[in-house]
Amino acid sequence: MKKNLLKKAVATGLVLTMVMGGASAAFAKGNDHDDRGKGNSNNNNNNSYTQNIKGNVQIRINFNDLKSAEWAMRYIASLASKQVFEGYEDGTFKPDKTVSRIEAITAAVRLMGLREQAESAAEMQTKLNFKDADKVPAWAVGYVAVALENDLFTESDDSVQPQKEADRLWATTLLVKALKLESEAKAKMNTTLTFKDAKQIPAGSVGYVVVAKDKNLVDGFEDNTFRPNQPVTRAQLAALLDRTGSQLPDEQAGNTGTVNAIVYNNVLSVTKAGVVTQYVLHPDAFILRNGVKVAASALQIGDQVKVRTFNNTVVFIEVTTLGQVNQTFDVLGTLNATTVNGQGKITTISINQNINGVNQTTVYNVSANVALTGNLGSFTSGHLIQLKGQNQEVTSIDVK
């Protein structure tokens, strides 16, 4: 009996030397990259870090060998933050290494949120009926069983071919199935593809390519070829997985919100549906803003963000919508604390507010030319004050 396709993935046990899995992406050119790795890049250092949690369980977001695949860094970090598609114990990701079918199958199953099920004792003890069942690694038996239960194989598949290189067409088909779009793909089998090498795509696979293209999972190369038989690299698979995963309902309904204060003491404060939530950031959390990896200090009030946590610590943040330029704010609350610089000028100010019955503390930067007005003798902790400003800075403080 099939388990719930979209149930939450749970990190369990010891992370394998190479963890395969993912979210969504594209093999070929998209808005910011193509299959050759061209596109947006940044020059931030990618020093690897490992967060040791629960004994042997590790999570690594940054890798030390992504110079040749900077275009895929965002996808790789996104997937690694979910423990779906990770690197190696030596801190590398090996972005240019080709992917085997068993690795891609494992990736798809984790992408679907079925890792816990695949690594359960019951699934790992499954007696597979494939001709080459003895070639499937012991650790992957559960993944193959769950993939079979969730229609990632066809009725005519009699072999897994675990060590065979995954090519673009095979991987594209796999992920369309992971999205449960097989019926839609079958309905589009007679669509005419415009790729120069469309004749290399079997008639029974055309619909899968059409759906993948319609969903912006894949695209062609600059020469308008699809190259269905070209082996997929780990960087390319990361991109394909990340785009695919972003279209899963569980992914879309994740931890999202709007930044309501500057990051202070490594705490990110966001608002969603009127409720303020504060997150503790890992010191090396991967933060993506406007397509570039940035420091936490670059997050702006008004930025809409997607937050991913691991053991209650934020390891990945993606700004999905930039905050409005010249955004103004006008807030009322009780003074919590201030910090001052060497000249005695206020540099930050924090206030306490009761929002929907919950007491929240918000921190703001203070302009060097801030106007301080009102009953200045009462400018003490716990007293009511009004803050006005623009973007990240308070430009006036009125003591009530």
Phi, psi and omega in degrees: 000133184287139175278166180301120185302323190254020180291155185295137175286141178238127179290122182229147171065201182275127179295132179295161179308318175232117182265126182250137176163185177173191181240248186233171180170187179222145178280332188239196188297140177225208182293335185223015178194169169222184187295339180271002176089010178283154177138197182300143176214169174219163187256018178294146176293144182246047181299131183287143171224153178233130177258114181272121183222141177052061176072248186271354181288131182232155171224127181236124184256324182252144183233156189262012182226037184260014182301324182277355183220043180299331179299334183262001185304318183297320181290317181298314180295320180299314182289320179297326181293339178260006183055042181253322183215100189242185183258205184255164184295340181273009177088006179258162176246337182055061186297334184267359179285139179286159185253137176275165180296322181293326176294317180293321178297316178299319179299314182296318180296317178293324177302323181281359179082024186247022182298315183300317179295316182296331181263009177286155181300321182298314182288323182290343179262009181298138174269102184286144181263007179289150180300326183253033181304329180289348179269351180281124180304146182305320182293340186260356183303315180297324179293319178295318179300314180292322177299319179294318180295335183253023171065030176276349171252161175264167181297333183269356179290116178250000180220150177271325185050057189301325184267359178291141179296136176279124178263174186299316182293315181297315181293322178299314179299317180303315185281332172296321176294322179298330178277002182060042181248023183296321179297320178295321179296317180296329180286348183245021183295335183264012176291144178270118177277146184259003179294146179299327182256030182302331182293344178279352180265117181304147182304323181285358180247350185304315183299324179293320178293319180299312181296317180299321179290317179299326181271006180061031174278322181223164175208177179271176176278175183297337178268014178062037172249157178257331179054062185299332185264004182284130179299148182265135175271166179297323179294318180294320179295322179301318179295313180299316181297317184294319178293322179295311183297329181293347180263001175280137182307318181298324180290317182293334183262023183286197181284103180232165178169185182245129180298127182246001179199160176293155176289125184225133183053037177064029179241129177258129180246124180230156179243133175220123180053039178081356181256129180266130177236137179248133183241141173272129181268139168291140182306331181248029179303143178274119182240123183247120178225125180057037177080006184231140175289129184227171174277162181301331181293345180278347178295137184249148173301131182101346176296133172269129188231154169249126187244134177237129184245159174221117184053047175067016176237132181288125179245347182210132176226131174236125176280112183274331177218127180290143176297150181296138177292140179062031178291131181258158176218153180213104186232153181236135180189180178263141182297130176260302182195165175224158170238150182231158178266188183297338180268003179083008180273144180291129179252326174221155177218139178238142180232155175258137179223152174256108183246116181053040177082002181245128178284126182231145176249128182237138183249138179231148168286154181239131179296147178296337181252031182300142177264119181254114185230175176093207183278081187298336179292344180256017180281071183227164181303133178094352181270149182287130177223159177241129180248134174233148180184192184218133182055242186269353191242138172278126179255344176211140177236120180246116181274119184279000000 
